[in-house]
Structure formats: structure tokens, C-alpha cells
């Protein structure tokens, strides 16, 4: 008996593959051309070494200027504030990268989940009797050939704007209709969706934030003309272009002396408003998740109090006290009050929840024995684990880059 033929890729998958090939082929050609010409490769290597040496010299001069600026402080408190801001901004780039990597973990887990289901049902179809053979889902070509390379490229910072846009389209294609229908039923008819659907809506907000920050950084690099600007400051304050201590460490002081033109300021103001609006959408989707899980946990506690038992089910990862902390901080987070501090606390709570409540590795031994019950528990717990990590990544990115203009912190800053 012949094996059934694999279904052909649809037009959307083919278009995505063609777009991916168009973006990867120039890099492949460049690398192959360099390898075929040893002399040119050596010349490019020397040029890159000279550029790195020049960059290291500029950073050394900038570091000395920053040290002199801190040493010229009038008091220890002023020096401490300058040093703390310097260290914080130096670490902000690494925190943003970490957040982007955690968001991409969700898409890698989605592909792994599709592969696990395909392998399990293929094994069941081979071993089950002819009358009880299950229907084998098609091989996840889209996830393996497009989503996985795109998520890895986005995580490692390669063409983040393009890869984040592809991930956003994939998220809307896969989960957009289901999630929007579930949320509409929740608000209109009062039918409560499941937690994973609301978490996927929050993941959509996270990937929108990744795309927004990547677009803002790319425009900032193009408009900066070789200067490193404090684009977080531009998001929060459009009345002036400010340079931070990180600029002094990364660039020489002469490169910061030039003043941007009026056109640059107008473009920065418009881009800042759009970026702030996108960050607001992502923040509200995350706040919706925290409100949802918090109200569910409050309802479970009330139900236990009516049943004269105060013990939670240890096997149910949905029933945990971390959700109460997330619920308590959901309103300040949605309003944008003390947003950076709230984001850090919520990120810690999400990571603590996935480590203590969604330990999917406990079912790994049963999954190897091809247990359907264990596979379902394994995939469900791992989905929550990866989703919590992705939500924590979005919170870290928001804490690192700033929440934008549409916050209570911004209104209080104006009143001062």
C-alpha cells in the first residue's frame, strides 16, 4: 500500500519561502564570493580588523570622558546617579536582546509541538489496528522551513524588522481568528476563553513590541548618521534631543556636538507617537492576560472557601499564588504607573510561575513510552512554560526601552 502523498504547500507558504530566499541569497552570494577569492577575503578581514580597532579606540576615549564626567561630580550622590545611569544603559541593550530571545522561544515551541503531534500520530497509525488508525496531521512544513529559521534569525538579531514582521503574520494566520473570536465572546457574550488563548493574545502584543522596537532602532540608526541617540528618551520626551552617558561610551564627544535638523526632529516626533501607540497596544494585551488569570485565581479561591477546603490542587498549574501578584499589578501596568519597576516584578513572577508550576520535563519519561495522556500533559505544560517565558521577554523589553508616551508616569512628569 502506497503511503499518502504529502499535501502541496499553499500559496502563502510559497510566498513566504520566496521572500525568505530573496533576503538570504544576497548574504550567501557574498560569502561564497569571498571564499572563492582568497585575496579579497584577506582584504576584507584586514578592513574589518581596522574598523574594530578604530571602534575600540573611540570607545576608550568615550570611556575616559565618561570617567572624567563622573569624577567632576560635585557630590557623591551626583556621581552615584551618573554611574547608575551609565551601568543601566549599558545593560539595557543586553536586556532587550534577552527579551527578544525569550519571545522567539514561543515560536520555536509551536514548531516543536506540531512536530511532536505529527510523530505521535504517525507512530499510532503504524501500530494501531486498521479499523482504529488515527488521522495523521500533515507534516508541519511551514513551521520547520519558515517559522523556525525566522525565529532563530530574529533571536540572534539578523534582520529583526523583516523576521519580526514574518512572525507577526504567522501569529495572525495561526491564532488570529481563534483568539479574536474567543476574546469577542468573552466581552460580548460573557463566555470565558481558556488561558492559553488569552496568553496567545499577549504573545501577539509581545511580537508587536519586538517589531516596534526594531523599526524604531533601524530608523534611529538611519537618521543618526553615525551617532548613537537616546531613542528611549525620544519616546518619552519629544521636545528635545537628549544624549545619554551611553552615547559618550560608544562615540567620541565630537560626534555628539552636531545638532539635528528641524526635519529630523519632526520625523522623530511622529515616529515616537506611532511607536508609543504600538507599545500601548502591546501593554494592554499583556495587562488583559494578567487581569484574566487573576480573576480566575480569585474565583478558584472563593470556590475553595465555599467547599470548606483551602488547599489547592498541586497537579493543576493554573492554580498558583503567582497569579494574585500578577492581578494586583495589572492595573498599574495597564495605566503605565511605575512601569519599569512593575515590568521587572511581573517578569520575575512569570519566570517563577513557569519554573514552579509548569514543569513539563516531569512527563518526559512517560512520553517516551508513547503515552497519549503523558503527551497531552507534556505539550500543555510546555506550551504554558514557553508562553510565560515569552511574556517575561516582552516585559523585559518594555522595561529596557521604556513604555512610551501614553502612560501615567508621562502625565505626572508633565505636571512637575
C-alpha positions in Angstrom: 0.0 0.0 0.0 1.4 3.3 -1.0 1.9 6.0 1.5 -0.3 9.0 1.1 1.4 11.9 -0.7 2.2 14.9 1.3 -0.1 17.9 0.5 1.5 20.7 -1.5 2.4 23.9 0.1 -0.2 26.6 -0.3 0.4 30.0 -1.9 1.1 31.8 1.3 3.8 29.3 2.3 5.4 29.6 -1.1 5.3 33.4 -1.0 7.0 33.3 2.5 9.7 30.9 1.3 10.4 33.1 -1.8 10.6 36.2 0.4 12.9 34.4 2.8 15.1 33.2 -0.1 15.3 36.7 -1.5 16.7 38.0 1.8 19.1 35.1 2.4 20.5 34.7 -1.1 22.5 38.0 -1.2 24.3 37.0 2.0 25.0 33.6 0.6 26.4 35.0 -2.6 28.6 37.5 -0.7 30.0 34.7 1.5 30.6 32.4 -1.4 32.3 35.2 -3.5 34.6 36.0 -0.6 35.6 32.3 -0.1 36.3 31.9 -3.9 38.7 34.9 -3.8 41.2 34.5 -1.0 42.9 37.8 -1.7 39.6 39.7 -1.4 38.7 37.8 1.7 42.0 38.7 3.4 41.5 42.4 2.4 38.0 42.3 3.9 39.4 40.7 7.1 42.0 43.5 7.4 39.4 46.2 6.8 37.2 44.7 9.5 40.1 44.4 11.9 41.0 48.1 11.3 37.3 49.1 11.8 37.1 47.2 15.1 40.4 48.8 16.3 39.1 52.2 15.4 35.8 51.5 17.2 37.8 50.3 20.3 39.8 53.5 20.3 36.7 55.6 20.1 35.1 53.7 22.9 38.2 54.0 25.0 38.2 57.8 24.5 34.5 57.9 25.3 35.0 55.8 28.4 37.7 58.2 29.6 35.4 61.1 29.0 32.6 59.4 30.9 35.0 58.7 33.8 36.1 62.3 33.8 32.5 63.4 33.9 31.7 61.2 36.9 34.9 62.4 38.6 33.8 66.0 38.2 30.6 65.5 40.1 30.0 67.9 42.9 28.9 65.3 45.4 28.9 61.5 45.9 25.2 61.4 45.3 25.5 63.0 41.9 28.4 60.7 41.0 26.3 57.7 42.0 23.4 58.8 39.9 25.6 59.2 36.9 27.3 55.8 37.4 24.0 54.0 37.9 22.5 55.5 34.7 25.6 54.5 32.8 25.5 50.9 34.0 21.8 50.7 33.5 22.0 51.9 29.9 25.0 49.7 29.2 22.9 46.7 30.3 19.7 47.8 28.5 20.9 46.5 25.2 21.6 43.1 26.6 18.2 43.1 28.4 16.4 43.9 25.1 18.2 41.1 23.4 17.3 38.7 26.1 13.7 39.7 25.9 13.7 39.2 22.1 15.2 35.7 22.5 12.5 34.8 25.1 9.7 35.9 22.8 11.1 33.8 20.0 11.1 30.8 22.3 7.3 30.7 21.9 7.5 30.2 18.1 10.2 27.5 18.4 7.9 25.7 20.8 5.0 26.0 18.4 7.0 24.3 15.7 8.2 21.6 18.2 4.6 21.0 19.3 3.5 20.5 15.7 6.4 18.0 15.1 5.6 16.1 18.3 1.9 15.7 17.3 2.8 14.6 13.8 5.3 12.0 15.1 3.0 10.6 17.7 0.0 10.2 15.3 2.3 8.7 12.7 3.5 6.1 15.2 0.0 5.4 16.3 -1.1 4.9 12.7 1.7 2.4 12.1 1.0 0.4 15.3 -2.9 0.6 15.6 -5.3 -1.9 14.0 -6.6 -0.9 10.6 -10.1 0.0 12.0 -8.7 2.2 14.7 -5.9 4.1 12.8 -6.0 7.8 13.7 -5.8 10.5 11.2 -2.2 11.7 10.8 -1.8 15.5 10.7 0.3 16.8 7.7 3.9 17.4 8.2 4.5 21.0 9.5 6.4 22.3 6.5 5.6 25.9 7.3 6.9 25.7 10.9 10.0 23.8 10.0 11.1 25.6 6.8 9.9 29.2 7.6 9.0 29.7 11.3 12.0 28.1 12.9 14.6 29.8 10.7 12.7 33.1 11.1 12.5 32.8 14.9 16.2 31.9 15.2 17.2 34.8 12.9 15.1 37.2 15.0 16.5 35.9 18.2 20.1 36.4 17.0 19.3 39.9 15.7 19.5 39.2 12.0 17.2 41.5 10.1 14.9 41.8 13.0 12.3 44.0 11.3 11.8 41.5 8.5 11.8 38.4 10.7 9.5 40.0 13.4 7.1 41.0 10.6 7.0 37.4 9.4 6.4 36.1 12.9 3.6 38.6 13.4 2.0 37.5 10.1 2.4 33.8 11.2 0.8 34.6 14.6 -2.2 36.3 13.0 -2.6 33.5 10.4 -2.4 30.7 13.0 -4.2 32.2 16.0 -5.8 35.5 14.9 -9.2 34.1 14.1 -9.5 31.8 17.1 -8.1 34.4 19.6 -10.2 37.3 18.3 -13.3 35.1 18.4 -12.6 34.0 22.0 -12.0 37.5 23.2 -15.1 38.8 21.4 -17.2 36.0 23.0 -15.7 36.9 26.4 -16.5 40.6 26.2 -19.9 40.3 24.4 -21.4 37.1 25.4 -19.6 36.5 28.7 -18.2 33.1 27.6 -14.8 32.8 29.3 -12.0 31.6 27.0 -9.2 29.3 28.1 -6.0 30.6 29.5 -3.8 29.6 26.5 -6.0 31.6 24.1 -5.5 34.8 26.2 -1.8 34.1 26.6 -1.5 33.9 22.8 -3.1 37.3 22.5 -0.5 38.5 24.9 2.2 36.9 22.7 0.8 38.9 19.8 1.4 42.0 21.9 4.9 40.9 22.6 5.9 40.3 19.0 4.3 43.7 18.1 6.6 45.3 20.6 9.6 43.4 19.1 8.7 44.8 15.7 8.1 48.3 17.0 11.4 48.5 18.8 13.3 47.0 15.8 11.6 49.6 13.5 12.5 52.4 15.9 16.1 51.3 16.2 16.5 50.9 12.5 15.1 54.4 11.8 17.2 55.8 14.6 20.4 54.3 13.1 19.5 55.6 9.6 18.6 59.1 10.9 21.5 59.3 13.4 24.2 59.5 10.6 26.7 57.6 12.7 25.6 58.9 16.1 24.1 56.8 18.8 21.0 58.6 20.2 18.9 58.1 23.2 15.8 56.8 21.4 14.2 55.8 24.7 14.4 59.5 25.6 12.8 60.5 22.3 9.9 58.2 23.1 9.3 59.8 26.4 10.2 63.4 25.6 9.8 64.8 22.1 10.7 68.4 22.9 14.4 68.0 22.9 17.0 65.6 21.6 19.0 64.3 24.6 22.2 62.3 24.7 22.9 59.9 27.5 26.1 58.6 29.0 25.9 55.5 26.8 26.5 57.8 23.9 29.7 59.1 25.5 30.9 55.5 25.9 30.1 54.4 22.4 31.0 57.5 20.5 33.6 60.3 20.7 32.4 63.6 22.0 32.9 65.3 18.6 30.3 63.1 17.0 27.7 64.4 19.6 28.3 68.0 19.0 26.2 68.3 15.8 22.6 69.4 16.3 19.8 67.5 14.3 17.8 69.5 11.8 14.2 70.5 12.1 13.2 67.7 9.7 14.9 65.2 11.9 13.0 66.4 15.0 9.6 66.3 13.2 10.3 62.8 12.0 11.4 61.7 15.4 8.3 63.1 17.0 6.0 61.3 14.5 7.9 58.1 14.8 7.8 58.4 18.6 4.0 58.7 18.6 3.5 55.7 16.4 5.9 53.6 18.4 4.3 54.7 21.7 0.8 53.7 20.3 2.2 50.3 19.3 3.8 49.8 22.7 0.5 50.8 24.3 -1.4 48.1 22.3 1.2 45.5 23.4 1.0 46.7 27.0 -2.8 46.5 27.1 -2.8 42.9 25.7 -0.4 41.9 28.4 -2.5 43.6 31.0 -5.5 41.8 29.7 -3.7 38.5 30.4 -2.8 39.4 34.0 -6.4 40.5 34.7 -7.8 37.3 33.2 -5.6 34.9 35.2 -6.0 37.0 38.3 -9.8 36.9 38.2 -9.7 33.2 37.6 -7.5 32.6 40.6 -9.8 34.7 42.8 -12.7 32.6 41.6 -10.9 29.4 42.5 -10.1 30.7 46.0 -13.7 31.7 46.5 -14.8 28.2 45.3 -12.5 26.5 47.7 -13.7 28.7 50.6 -17.3 27.6 49.9 -16.2 24.0 49.8 -14.5 24.3 53.3 -11.1 23.4 51.9 -8.2 25.8 51.5 -5.8 23.5 49.7 -5.0 23.9 46.0 -4.5 21.1 43.6 -0.7 20.6 43.3 -1.1 18.9 39.9 -3.0 21.9 38.5 -0.5 24.6 37.3 -3.4 27.0 36.7 -3.9 27.2 40.5 -1.0 29.2 41.9 -0.4 32.3 44.0 1.8 34.0 41.4 -1.4 34.8 39.6 -2.5 37.0 42.5 0.6 39.1 42.3 0.1 39.5 38.5 -3.5 40.5 39.1 -2.5 43.1 41.8 -0.1 44.7 39.3 -2.3 44.5 36.2 -4.0 47.9 36.8 -0.7 49.9 37.4 0.8 48.1 34.5 -2.1 49.0 32.1 -2.1 52.6 33.3 1.6 53.0 33.0 2.4 53.8 36.6 6.0 53.0 37.7 6.0 50.9 34.5 9.7 49.9 34.6 9.5 48.6 38.2 6.2 46.9 37.6 7.5 45.2 34.4 10.5 43.8 36.3 8.4 42.4 39.1 5.9 40.9 36.6 8.7 39.3 34.6 10.1 37.7 37.8 6.6 36.4 38.6 6.1 34.9 35.2 9.5 33.2 35.3 8.8 31.9 38.8 5.4 30.6 37.7 6.8 28.6 34.7 9.6 27.1 36.9 7.4 26.1 39.8 4.0 25.3 38.1 4.7 24.2 34.6 7.5 21.6 35.0 6.9 19.8 31.7 10.0 17.7 32.0 8.3 15.5 34.6 6.3 13.9 31.8 9.3 13.2 29.5 9.7 9.6 30.7 6.1 8.7 30.0 6.2 10.5 26.6 9.0 8.2 25.5 6.7 5.2 26.2 4.2 6.7 23.7 1.6 7.5 26.3 -1.2 9.7 24.9 -2.1 11.1 28.4 1.5 12.0 29.1 2.0 13.6 25.7 -1.1 15.8 26.3 0.2 16.9 29.7 3.7 17.3 28.4 2.6 19.5 25.4 0.2 21.5 27.6 2.7 22.2 30.3 5.5 23.1 27.8 3.1 25.5 26.0 2.5 27.3 29.2 6.2 27.3 30.1 7.2 28.8 26.7 4.3 31.3 26.8 5.3 32.5 30.2 8.9 32.9 29.1 7.8 34.9 26.1 5.6 37.1 28.2 8.5 37.7 30.5 10.6 38.6 27.5 8.1 41.2 26.4 8.1 42.7 29.9 11.9 42.9 29.9 11.9 44.7 26.6 9.3 47.1 27.8 11.3 47.8 31.0 14.5 48.3 29.0 13.2 50.5 26.2 10.5 52.4 28.1 6.7 52.2 27.9 6.4 55.3 25.6 4.4 58.5 26.0 1.0 57.2 26.8 1.5 56.5 30.5 0.6 57.9 33.9 4.3 58.4 34.5 4.4 60.7 31.5 1.4 62.7 32.8 3.0 63.1 36.2 6.3 64.2 34.7 4.4 66.9 32.7 2.7 68.2 35.9 6.1 68.5 37.6 
